[in-house]
Amino acid sequence: MSKVYSIKTIQKIPISLDAAWDFFSSPDNLQKITPNDLGFKIISKHHGNKMYAGQIIEYKVSPILSIPIYWMTEITHVEDKKYFIDEQRFGPYSLWHHQHHFKEIAGGVEMTDIVHYKLPLWFLGDVANAILVKNQLKKIFDHRFKKVEELFGTM
């Protein structure tokens, strides 16, 4: 059986909690902080402009050899200006649980992302994680970190 893996990133952003929440709780802004080579595109027609519990968002993403993959997430929990959680309903993972936390700090906001994920195919999922997935997810979160710095500055 394959393992459950996790990633945690923390970023301090020199903007108000309101500005951080407005930006990160808008599904349309996700594409702005996602690497272009992933071919990320929101395809859902009725996802709304702000996060809410029960919201379904559909994507196409091309992580390997430009082959498009369908991905559907549900926003399962939202506490205004504190956190929201998205969980994969259909897509490449056996488990995808992504927490987005926001905390006001002196001079800005501390944003914490925590992802728990599991790959299909038992031990082959573990091999795929070691060879490809872990590094690709690190690259995606490193890219997001840099894009957020470009958009809002550094602390």
Backbone hydrogen bonds in HBPLUS format (Angstrom, degrees):
<---DONOR---> <-ACCEPTOR-->    atom                        ^
c    i                          cat <-CA-CA->   ^        H-A-AA   ^      H-
h    n   atom  resd res      DA  || num        DHA   H-A  angle D-A-AA Bond
n    s   type  num  typ     dist DA aas  dist angle  dist       angle   num
A0005-TYR N   A0117-TYR O   2.77 MM 112  5.33 165.2  1.79 168.8 166.3     1
A0117-TYR N   A0005-TYR O   2.88 MM 112  5.33 159.4  1.92 144.6 150.7     2
A0007-ILE N   A0115-VAL O   2.88 MM 108  5.14 145.2  2.00 141.9 151.5     3
A0115-VAL N   A0007-ILE O   2.87 MM 108  5.14 162.7  1.90 149.6 155.4     4
A0009-THR N   A0113-ASP O   2.92 MM 104  5.23 156.2  1.98 146.0 153.5     5
A0113-ASP N   A0009-THR O   2.88 MM 104  5.23 158.5  1.92 149.2 156.5     6
A0011-GLN N   A0111-MET O   2.82 MM 100  5.22 158.2  1.87 151.7 159.2     7
A0111-MET N   A0011-GLN O   2.75 MM 100  5.22 175.5  1.75 160.0 160.4     8
A0013-ILE N   A0109-VAL O   2.78 MM  96  5.25 164.2  1.80 156.9 162.4     9
A0015-ILE N   A0013-ILE O   2.88 MM   2  5.69 139.9  2.04 101.4  91.7    10
A0109-VAL N   A0013-ILE O   2.86 MM  96  5.25 157.5  1.91 150.8 158.3    11
A0020-ALA N   A0016-SER O   2.96 MM   4  6.24 163.0  1.99 153.2 158.0    12
A0021-TRP N   A0017-LEU O   2.88 MM   4  6.01 169.2  1.89 153.8 157.1    13
A0022-ASP N   A0018-ASP O   2.89 MM   4  6.04 164.3  1.92 148.8 153.8    14
A0023-PHE N   A0019-ALA O   3.05 MM   4  6.21 158.9  2.09 146.8 151.7    15
A0024-PHE N   A0020-ALA O   2.93 MM   4  6.07 172.0  1.94 164.2 163.3    16
A0025-SER N   A0021-TRP O   2.89 MM   4  5.58 145.8  2.00 148.0 154.3    17
A0026-SER N   A0023-PHE O   3.34 MM   3  5.69 162.4  2.37 110.4 113.4    18
A0051-MET N   A0025-SER O   2.89 MM  26  5.29 130.9  2.13 145.1 159.0    19
A0029-ASN N   A0026-SER O   3.00 MM   3  5.70 157.0  2.06 122.5 128.9    20
A0030-LEU N   A0027-PRO O   3.11 MM   3  5.61 160.2  2.15 115.3 121.3    21
A0032-LYS N   A0029-ASN O   3.05 MM   3  5.25 131.0  2.30 101.9 114.9    22
A0033-ILE N   A0030-LEU O   3.18 MM   3  5.60 149.3  2.28 108.9 116.9    23
A0034-THR N   A0031-GLN O   3.37 MM   3  5.14 169.5  2.38 101.8 104.6    24
A0038-LEU N   A0035-PRO O   3.17 MM   3  5.82 166.4  2.19 118.2 122.0    25
A0039-GLY N   A0036-ASN O   3.04 MM   3  5.76 169.5  2.05 124.3 127.7    26
A0062-SER N   A0038-LEU O   2.57 MM  24  5.00 169.7  1.58 163.8 159.9    27
A0041-LYS N   A0060-LYS O   2.92 MM  19  5.30 143.5  2.06 155.9 161.8    28
A0060-LYS N   A0041-LYS O   2.84 MM  19  5.30 143.3  1.98 148.4 160.2    29
A0043-ILE N   A0058-GLU O   2.82 MM  15  5.47 157.7  1.87 129.4 136.9    30
A0044-SER N   A0058-GLU O   3.36 MM  14  4.78 144.6  2.49 129.2 121.1    31
A0055-GLN N   A0052-TYR O   3.05 MM   3  5.60 156.6  2.11 140.2 141.0    32
A0054-GLY N   A0075-ILE O   2.64 MM  21  5.53 158.1  1.69 175.1 176.5    33
A0075-ILE N   A0055-GLN O   2.81 MM  20  5.16 157.5  1.86 148.3 156.1    34
A0057-ILE N   A0073-THR O   2.91 MM  16  5.39 163.9  1.94 153.3 157.9    35
A0073-THR N   A0057-ILE O   2.89 MM  16  5.39 167.0  1.90 159.1 162.2    36
A0059-TYR N   A0071-TRP O   2.75 MM  12  5.11 155.1  1.81 158.2 165.1    37
A0071-TRP N   A0059-TYR O   3.11 MM  12  5.11 158.4  2.15 138.3 137.1    38
A0061-VAL N   A0069-ILE O   3.03 MM   8  5.31 154.3  2.10 143.6 151.7    39
A0069-ILE N   A0061-VAL O   2.71 MM   8  5.31 148.3  1.81 144.1 154.2    40
A0067-ILE N   A0064-ILE O   2.99 MM   3  5.97 170.1  2.00 133.6 136.2    41
A0072-MET N   A0090-PHE O   2.78 MM  18  5.03 166.5  1.80 147.2 148.3    42
A0089-ARG N   A0072-MET O   2.70 MM  17  5.44 174.4  1.70 151.1 152.5    43
A0090-PHE N   A0072-MET O   3.34 MM  18  5.03 161.6  2.38 128.5 131.8    44
A0074-GLU N   A0087-GLU O   2.80 MM  13  5.38 156.7  1.86 150.2 156.5    45
A0087-GLU N   A0074-GLU O   2.90 MM  13  5.38 157.0  1.95 147.3 154.0    46
A0076-THR N   A0085-ILE O   2.88 MM   9  5.72 141.3  2.03 148.2 159.9    47
A0085-ILE N   A0077-HIS O   2.95 MM   8  5.24 147.3  2.06 147.7 149.0    48
A0079-GLU N   A0083-TYR O   2.85 MM   4  5.37 167.9  1.87 160.9 160.3    49
A0082-LYS N   A0079-GLU O   2.80 MM   3  5.40 149.3  1.89 150.5 148.0    50
A0083-TYR N   A0079-GLU O   3.06 MM   4  5.37 160.1  2.10 142.5 148.5    51
A0102-PHE N   A0082-LYS O   2.77 MM  20  5.02 155.1  1.83 150.5 149.0    52
A0084-PHE N   A0100-HIS O   3.03 MM  16  5.38 143.1  2.17 139.6 151.0    53
A0100-HIS N   A0084-PHE O   2.89 MM  16  5.38 154.0  1.96 164.5 172.9    54
A0086-ASP N   A0098-HIS O   2.94 MM  12  5.26 157.9  1.98 148.6 152.7    55
A0098-HIS N   A0086-ASP O   2.86 MM  12  5.26 175.0  1.87 166.0 167.5    56
A0088-GLN N   A0096-TRP O   3.06 MM   8  5.23 153.2  2.14 136.2 143.8    57
A0094-SER N   A0118-LYS O   2.76 MM  24  5.29 148.5  1.86 141.7 149.0    58
A0095-LEU N   A0118-LYS O   3.27 MM  23  4.83 155.5  2.33 129.9 127.6    59
A0118-LYS N   A0095-LEU O   2.96 MM  23  4.83 147.6  2.07 133.6 132.9    60
A0097-HIS N   A0116-HIS O   2.93 MM  19  5.22 156.9  1.98 157.8 162.5    61
A0116-HIS N   A0097-HIS O   2.90 MM  19  5.22 160.1  1.94 148.5 155.1    62
A0099-GLN N   A0114-ILE O   2.76 MM  15  5.07 171.0  1.77 158.1 157.9    63
A0114-ILE N   A0099-GLN O   3.00 MM  15  5.07 158.0  2.05 140.1 145.8    64
A0101-HIS N   A0112-THR O   2.78 MM  11  4.99 175.0  1.78 158.1 159.7    65
A0112-THR N   A0101-HIS O   2.92 MM  11  4.99 158.9  1.96 135.1 142.0    66
A0103-LYS N   A0110-GLU O   2.92 MM   7  5.14 144.9  2.04 141.4 152.0    67
A0110-GLU N   A0103-LYS O   2.74 MM   7  5.14 168.2  1.76 156.0 159.3    68
A0105-ILE N   A0108-GLY O   2.92 MM   3  5.39 174.8  1.92 135.4 137.2    69
A0108-GLY N   A0105-ILE O   3.07 MM   3  5.39 167.1  2.08 132.6 130.7    70
A0124-LEU N   A0121-LEU O   2.89 MM   3  5.35 131.4  2.13 154.7 147.7    71
A0125-GLY N   A0122-TRP O   2.93 MM   3  5.44 137.9  2.11 113.1 124.1    72
A0126-ASP N   A0123-PHE O   3.10 MM   3  4.98 119.3  2.49  91.1 106.0    73
A0127-VAL N   A0123-PHE O   3.01 MM   4  6.38 152.6  2.09 146.8 154.1    74
A0128-ALA N   A0124-LEU O   2.87 MM   4  6.09 161.2  1.90 145.4 150.7    75
A0129-ASN N   A0125-GLY O   2.86 MM   4  6.04 150.0  1.95 142.0 150.5    76
A0130-ALA N   A0126-ASP O   3.00 MM   4  6.25 162.6  2.03 146.9 150.8    77
A0131-ILE N   A0127-VAL O   2.94 MM   4  6.14 157.5  1.99 153.8 160.1    78
A0132-LEU N   A0128-ALA O   2.80 MM   4  5.57 162.6  1.83 147.1 152.8    79
A0133-VAL N   A0128-ALA O   3.05 MM   5  6.18 154.9  2.11 137.2 142.5    80
A0134-LYS N   A0129-ASN O   3.06 MM   5  5.17 161.7  2.09 127.2 132.7    81
A0136-GLN N   A0132-LEU O   2.94 MM   4  6.09 154.5  2.01 154.5 162.9    82
A0137-LEU N   A0133-VAL O   2.85 MM   4  6.06 164.1  1.87 162.4 165.3    83
A0138-LYS N   A0134-LYS O   3.03 MM   4  6.24 154.4  2.10 143.5 150.9    84
A0139-LYS N   A0135-ASN O   2.94 MM   4  6.14 156.3  1.99 143.9 150.4    85
A0140-ILE N   A0136-GLN O   2.96 MM   4  6.24 153.6  2.03 146.8 153.9    86
A0141-PHE N   A0137-LEU O   2.97 MM   4  6.23 167.1  1.99 154.2 156.5    87
A0142-ASP N   A0138-LYS O   2.81 MM   4  5.97 152.8  1.88 150.6 158.9    88
A0143-HIS N   A0139-LYS O   2.91 MM   4  6.05 154.9  1.97 143.8 150.7    89
A0144-ARG N   A0140-ILE O   2.94 MM   4  6.25 159.3  1.98 148.6 154.3    90
A0145-PHE N   A0141-PHE O   2.99 MM   4  6.13 158.1  2.03 142.4 148.1    91
A0146-LYS N   A0142-ASP O   3.07 MM   4  6.37 162.5  2.10 149.8 153.4    92
A0147-LYS N   A0143-HIS O   2.87 MM   4  6.13 162.6  1.90 156.8 162.1    93
A0148-VAL N   A0144-ARG O   2.87 MM   4  6.02 162.4  1.90 155.2 159.5    94
A0149-GLU N   A0145-PHE O   3.07 MM   4  6.35 153.7  2.15 144.4 151.7    95
A0150-GLU N   A0146-LYS O   2.91 MM   4  6.22 154.7  1.98 148.6 155.7    96
A0151-LEU N   A0147-LYS O   2.87 MM   4  6.13 154.1  1.94 150.2 157.2    97
A0152-PHE N   A0148-VAL O   2.87 MM   4  5.90 160.4  1.91 152.7 157.4    98
A0153-GLY N   A0149-GLU O   2.68 MM   4  4.53 145.0  1.80 127.7 134.8    99
